[in-house]
């Protein structure tokens, strides 16, 4: 697919670092206070081998609800689909929002995984619209189900990611 590879990471940056309009430096009084997570998001390098520990730290600390809120706007999943993906109720999502709490580590990890997968899918397909259509179509290779229905498990995420890799490299069968 003809896509600009320099755009990879843009969607993940928007969601995982929702205060993107502020520079990292303006969010902290000194450069010494910039965390590993801020560095990874500000550099927009989200899936290289050297940054995995930074994503682990973000997972452990928990993402702010603002990240999930941004994901609801950017990605083609309803609040019920997010509840299913995160293994929580929609009432729990509402409570997180109301109380301005962070997602727990397992919810944060799932949001990071889905965000990186979505970013990758948009890169492979060249647009959010095309990838969203693919996510909503039954896929024979993925057991005849819509790929988005597999995103509630790690194995499902890996299967979708594997299929995207095949599409990216032209291996369609």
Secondary structure, 3 states (H helix, E strand, C coil): CCCCHHHCCHHHHHHHCCCCCCCHHHHCCCHHHCCHHHHHHHHCCCCCHHHHHHHHHHHHHCCEHHHHHHHHHHCCCCHHHHHHHHCCCHHHHHHHHHHCCECCHHHHHHHHHHHHHHHHHHHHHCCHHHHHHHHCCEECCCCCEEHHHHCCCHHHHHHHHHHHHHHHCCCCC
